[in-house]
C-alpha cells in the first residue's frame, strides 16, 4: 500500500500535466476559425472584450518586459496602431509578466498608445498557452482568426503587419476569404 501511495505521488503530477496538455490542444486557436474568448481589464480601467470588437480588425499581442524580441517589436506595433486605428484597427497588448511586476509593465506601456493589460487579469482567455513570446494574433471584422505571427529572427515590423491587416480592412463584414 505504501508503494502505491509513493507511486501515485510520483505519477500523479505527470498525469495532470498530460491531461492539461491534451486540454490545451483541444482548445487551440486555429487559423480560419472563430477567435477564442478574451475578456480582460486594461490598465486604463476599461474592459477589453474581443467579442465586442466585431466590425474591426483586432490585433492581440502577447509579450513580456523580460522578452527582448517583444520589446523590439513594440515601437512597430505602436506605429501601426497610430496609423490604422482610425481605419478600424483595434489592438491590445497582453503582458505575460508576473502580477508583482504590474508597475513595471504599466511604466513600459506609458510610452505606447495602444491599450494593454496583464494576462493574469483575464476573466476569459481561450488563446493557446504559447511557449514562446512574442506572439501576435490578427482577427478579422467577423471575429475569425486570420493570422498567428511569431517572429523568427527579426522582430515584427509595421510593413509586415500591414501586409496581413490591409486586405482585412477592405473586406466586408462576414466575408469568408483567407488572409494567410
Secondary structure as UniProt FT lines:
FT   HELIX           2..26
FT   TURN            31..32
FT   STRAND          38..42
FT   TURN            43..44
FT   STRAND          47..49
FT   HELIX           50..53
FT   TURN            54..55
FT   STRAND          57..63
FT   TURN            65..66
FT   HELIX           68..84
FT   HELIX           85..87
FT   STRAND          89..95
FT   HELIX           99..101
FT   HELIX           102..109
FT   TURN            110..111
FT   STRAND          115..125
FT   STRAND          135..139
FT   TURN            141..142
FT   STRAND          144..149
FT   HELIX           158..170
FT   TURN            173..174
//
